[in-house]
């Protein structure tokens, strides 16, 4: 009798027109995960990329699958849904992994940090623990970020706190781990699919009393950001207002 494969983690890499960066990141990430000593599946979700970029990403994934059996075939979405939409497309379809994770395709989070936080979740023995990477400058951790992006990020974080009341320091860092069963409890309530999906995810987790820890990591800015400060800043502000409205209709926040 063949036993069903049940990985500890499903790691989703949302990718939109990442033909030039995806291969380099996977070449670093996959060996690190393969040597980590726990069960993991990895899936790249093509978030409606243009044909040339999509083809380039598929070639990368198909070639690497020959060396890394835990890399699943690329999942291609028929239209661009936003990073959250890409992440949720894979998370909502998962029925085996104990933890669901995503990490950005740009490589800003080093593979060693991905493995470290995954091991922290697994070794905790707590199948309800949510682990969130955070860019916090402190002794022992290197955070390399352009000053203007740091300042914009802190202004946005202030808006997030004022409008949602979340206790999270860094809602936007591109690496998060959530237990599959915990995610299942809030999945129907998650409506944001683009830049503020992280905010809504964390707020909903807080509302059900999930145990959340933010872990400082090494992080390095990468060129090629797809965030457009003018238009996207307005869209993000509107998304925060939508999240606030939905949260206000959800009743009081539960204690953790």
C-alpha positions as CSV (number, residue, x, y, z in Angstrom):
1,X,0.0,0.0,0.0
2,X,1.4,3.4,-1.0
3,X,1.1,6.1,1.7
4,X,-0.2,9.5,0.7
5,X,2.5,12.3,0.7
6,X,1.8,14.6,3.6
7,X,4.4,17.4,3.8
8,X,5.0,19.6,6.8
9,X,4.8,22.7,4.7
10,X,3.5,24.0,1.4
11,X,5.6,27.0,0.3
12,X,3.9,29.2,-2.3
13,X,6.0,31.6,-4.4
14,X,3.7,34.1,-6.1
15,X,5.2,35.3,-9.3
16,X,4.1,38.0,-11.7
17,X,6.4,38.6,-14.7
18,X,9.4,37.2,-12.7
19,X,11.2,35.5,-15.6
20,X,14.5,37.2,-14.8
21,X,14.5,36.7,-11.0
22,X,12.7,33.5,-10.3
23,X,15.4,31.1,-11.5
24,X,18.1,32.7,-9.4
25,X,16.0,32.6,-6.3
26,X,14.9,28.9,-6.8
27,X,18.5,27.9,-7.4
28,X,19.2,29.1,-3.9
29,X,16.0,28.2,-2.1
30,X,15.4,24.7,-3.3
31,X,18.8,23.2,-2.1
32,X,18.3,24.9,1.3
33,X,14.8,23.4,1.7
34,X,16.0,20.0,0.4
35,X,18.7,19.8,3.1
36,X,16.4,21.1,5.9
37,X,15.3,17.7,7.0
38,X,11.5,18.2,7.0
39,X,8.7,17.5,4.5
40,X,8.1,20.4,2.1
41,X,6.4,21.0,-1.2
42,X,7.0,24.2,-3.2
43,X,4.7,25.6,-5.9
44,X,5.2,28.7,-8.1
45,X,2.0,30.4,-8.9
46,X,2.1,32.4,-12.1
47,X,-0.2,35.4,-11.4
48,X,-1.4,36.0,-14.9
49,X,2.0,37.0,-16.4
50,X,2.4,38.0,-20.0
51,X,3.1,35.0,-22.3
52,X,6.8,35.5,-22.7
53,X,7.4,35.8,-18.9
54,X,5.1,32.9,-18.2
55,X,7.0,30.7,-20.6
56,X,10.3,31.7,-19.1
57,X,9.1,30.9,-15.6
58,X,7.6,27.5,-16.7
59,X,11.0,26.6,-18.3
60,X,12.8,27.3,-15.1
61,X,10.3,25.3,-13.0
62,X,10.2,22.4,-15.4
63,X,14.0,22.1,-15.5
64,X,14.4,22.3,-11.7
65,X,11.7,19.7,-11.1
66,X,14.1,17.2,-12.5
67,X,16.4,17.8,-9.6
68,X,14.0,18.7,-6.8
69,X,11.1,16.3,-6.6
70,X,9.3,18.4,-4.0
71,X,8.8,21.3,-6.6
72,X,5.3,21.0,-8.0
73,X,4.3,21.9,-11.5
74,X,3.8,25.7,-11.9
75,X,0.3,26.8,-11.3
76,X,-0.8,29.4,-13.9
77,X,-3.7,31.7,-13.2
78,X,-5.7,32.9,-16.2
79,X,-5.6,36.5,-15.1
80,X,-3.7,38.7,-12.7
81,X,-5.3,38.5,-9.2
82,X,-2.6,40.2,-7.1
83,X,-0.1,38.6,-4.8
84,X,-2.8,37.6,-2.3
85,X,-4.9,36.1,-5.0
86,X,-2.0,34.0,-6.1
87,X,-1.1,32.9,-2.6
88,X,-4.7,32.0,-1.8
89,X,-5.2,30.1,-5.0
90,X,-2.7,27.5,-3.8
91,X,-3.4,27.7,0.0
92,X,-7.2,27.1,-0.5
93,X,-6.5,24.1,-2.7
94,X,-4.1,22.4,-0.2
95,X,-5.4,19.5,1.8
96,X,-2.2,17.9,3.1
97,X,0.4,20.2,4.5
98,X,0.3,21.1,8.2
99,X,1.6,24.7,7.5
100,X,1.0,27.0,4.6
101,X,3.7,29.5,3.7
102,X,4.5,32.0,1.1
103,X,7.7,33.8,0.2
104,X,8.3,36.5,-2.4
105,X,10.1,35.6,-5.6
106,X,12.5,38.5,-5.5
107,X,14.9,36.8,-3.1
108,X,14.8,39.6,-0.5
109,X,14.4,36.9,2.2
110,X,17.5,34.7,2.2
111,X,16.8,31.0,2.0
112,X,18.5,30.3,5.3
113,X,15.9,32.6,7.0
114,X,13.1,30.7,5.2
115,X,14.4,27.5,6.6
116,X,15.0,28.9,10.1
117,X,11.5,30.2,10.5
118,X,10.0,27.0,9.1
119,X,12.0,25.0,11.6
120,X,10.9,27.3,14.4
121,X,7.3,26.6,13.5
122,X,7.7,22.8,13.2
123,X,9.9,22.4,16.3
124,X,7.5,24.5,18.5
125,X,5.2,21.5,18.6
126,X,2.4,24.0,18.4
127,X,0.2,23.3,15.3
128,X,-1.6,26.6,15.9
129,X,1.5,28.8,15.7
130,X,1.6,31.5,13.0
131,X,5.1,32.8,12.2
132,X,5.6,36.1,10.5
133,X,8.9,37.4,9.3
134,X,9.6,41.1,10.2
135,X,12.1,43.6,9.1
136,X,13.4,44.9,12.4
137,X,16.8,46.5,12.6
138,X,18.4,45.0,15.7
139,X,21.7,43.5,16.8
140,X,22.4,40.2,15.0
141,X,20.2,41.0,12.0
142,X,21.0,42.8,8.8
143,X,18.2,44.8,7.1
144,X,19.3,46.5,3.9
145,X,16.6,48.8,2.7
146,X,16.6,52.1,0.8
147,X,15.8,55.0,3.1
148,X,12.8,56.2,1.1
149,X,11.2,52.8,1.1
150,X,11.8,52.4,4.8
151,X,10.2,55.8,5.5
152,X,7.2,55.0,3.2
153,X,6.9,51.7,4.9
154,X,6.7,53.2,8.4
155,X,4.1,55.8,7.3
156,X,2.0,52.9,5.9
157,X,2.5,50.9,9.1
158,X,1.2,53.8,11.1
159,X,-1.9,54.0,8.9
160,X,-2.4,50.2,9.4
161,X,-2.2,50.5,13.1
162,X,-4.6,53.5,13.2
163,X,-7.2,52.0,10.9
164,X,-7.1,48.4,12.0
165,X,-5.7,48.3,15.5
166,X,-3.4,45.3,14.6
167,X,-0.5,44.7,17.0
168,X,1.8,43.6,14.1
169,X,5.0,45.7,13.6
170,X,5.6,44.7,9.9
171,X,2.5,43.4,8.1
172,X,4.1,43.6,4.6
173,X,7.2,41.5,4.9
174,X,7.1,38.9,2.2
175,X,7.4,35.7,4.2
176,X,4.6,34.2,6.4
177,X,3.7,30.8,7.8
178,X,0.1,29.9,8.9
179,X,-1.2,26.5,10.0
180,X,-3.5,25.1,7.4
181,X,-6.3,24.4,9.9
182,X,-6.1,27.9,11.3
183,X,-6.2,29.4,7.8
184,X,-9.3,27.3,7.1
185,X,-11.2,29.1,9.8
186,X,-10.6,32.6,8.3
187,X,-10.3,31.8,4.6
188,X,-14.0,32.6,3.8
189,X,-13.5,36.1,5.3
190,X,-10.5,37.1,3.3
191,X,-11.5,39.5,0.5
192,X,-8.3,41.5,-0.3
193,X,-6.1,40.0,-3.0
194,X,-3.5,42.7,-3.7
195,X,-1.0,44.7,-1.6
196,X,-3.0,44.8,1.6
197,X,-3.9,41.1,1.7
198,X,-1.2,40.6,4.4
199,X,-3.0,43.2,6.6
200,X,-6.3,41.5,6.4
201,X,-4.8,38.1,6.9
202,X,-3.1,39.2,10.2
203,X,-6.1,41.1,11.4
204,X,-8.4,38.0,10.9
205,X,-5.9,35.8,12.7
206,X,-5.8,38.2,15.6
207,X,-9.6,38.3,15.7
208,X,-9.9,34.5,16.2
209,X,-7.2,34.6,18.9
210,X,-4.5,32.9,16.9
211,X,-1.0,32.7,18.4
212,X,1.2,34.9,16.2
213,X,4.9,35.7,16.6
214,X,6.9,38.1,14.5
215,X,10.5,37.0,14.0
216,X,13.2,39.5,13.0
217,X,15.1,38.3,9.9
218,X,17.9,39.3,7.6
219,X,16.4,41.1,4.6
220,X,17.9,42.9,1.6
221,X,16.1,45.2,-0.8
222,X,16.0,43.9,-4.4
223,X,15.6,46.0,-7.6
224,X,12.5,45.5,-9.7
225,X,9.7,46.3,-7.3
226,X,6.3,46.4,-8.9
227,X,4.9,48.9,-6.4
228,X,4.0,52.2,-8.0
229,X,4.1,54.8,-5.3
230,X,1.4,57.1,-6.7
231,X,-1.4,54.9,-7.9
232,X,-0.6,52.0,-5.5
233,X,-0.5,54.2,-2.4
234,X,-4.1,55.3,-3.2
235,X,-5.2,51.7,-3.8
236,X,-3.6,50.6,-0.5
237,X,-5.3,53.4,1.4
238,X,-8.6,52.4,0.0
239,X,-7.9,48.7,0.8
240,X,-7.2,49.6,4.4
241,X,-10.5,51.5,4.6
242,X,-12.3,48.4,3.2
243,X,-10.6,46.1,5.7
244,X,-11.5,48.5,8.6
245,X,-15.2,48.5,7.5
246,X,-15.3,44.7,7.4
247,X,-13.5,44.4,10.7
248,X,-15.9,46.8,12.4
249,X,-18.7,44.5,11.3
250,X,-17.0,41.4,12.7
251,X,-17.5,42.0,16.4
252,X,-14.9,42.6,19.1
253,X,-11.4,41.2,18.9
254,X,-10.8,38.1,20.9
255,X,-7.9,37.9,23.3
256,X,-5.0,35.6,22.3
